[in-house]
């Protein structure tokens, strides 16, 4: 379980100021999160093959099988893409402004 001192330390690292009430809330929530991770330690994965690689005899994950050659796919579907865009102007995609005016 995480105590108040550890929560305060984590908050300081994140440059957050927490009120006492928030520290108590985070103490409970972070402890629950860590409890969930501890549950994963008990899961039997002995016969489970990783979907992005495999585990070798030393217990290390090998991802060589997950890599592939880069390839260029030729094609110009710019017109089709632009037809799907709801708003455009002079060949450009028109989006909402994110800056205050």
N, C-alpha and C positions, 0 to 999 in steps of 0.2 A: 504494500500500500504506500502511496506517495503521501508524504506529510507536508505541512504548510511551508516548512523551510525549503523543500524541494520545489514546490509550486512557485514560491517567491523567486528562487534562483532561475527557474525556467522563464518566468516573466521578465526578470532583469535581463537575461540573455536576449529575449525578444524585444527589449526596450518597451515593455508594457507596464503601466501602473495599474495595479489591481487593488480595489477596495477589499477590506477584510471579508465581506460577504462574498465577493467574487473569488477570493482565494479559497474559501471553504467549498464553493461550488466546483471550482476547477480541481480541487483535491479529490472530490468524489468522482468527477467525470474522468479525470486522467487515470485514476485507479481502476475504474471500470474498463477503460480501453486496454490497459495493461493486462487486466484479468482475461480479456478476450484473446490477447496474444498468447498468454500462458496456456489457454485451452488448445491452441494450435500445436503446442509441444507434444500433446498426448495423441495427436492424429497419426495413425499408422500409414505411412506413405512408402513402405518397403517395396510394394509391387506396382507403384505408380510411375509410369514413364513421363518425363517432362515433355510437354508439347512443343517446346522450342529447342530441345537438345536432349542429351542423355547424361546420366550420371555414370562416371567410370568407376573402376574397381577401387580407386582411392577415395571415392565419395565426392569427387569434384564434378561440377557441371560442365559439360562440353557443349558448346553452341556451334560447333563447326557445321553441323547438319542444318542449322538454321540460316546459314548465309547462302547467298546466291549471287550470281554474276549480275552486274548492272546491265540493263539493256535499254536501248532507245526505241520507243514505239513511235513510228512516224505517223503523222496524221494531223490534219488541221481542222479542228471542229470548233473554231472560234465563232463562226456564224451561228452554229446550233446553240452554243452556250449563250451568246448574246440574245438570241431569240427567247430564251427562258428567263431572262432578267426582267423584272417588272418595270424598273425605271432606268433609262439610259439617256445620255446626252452627248451628242457629237462623237459617238463610238466609245464613250466611257460609261462605266457603271456609276449610277447616281445613288448615293447613300445619304442617310441622315447625318447632319453635322453633329460632331461630338464636342464641339467647343461652344461655349456660351457666347452669344452675340451681344 
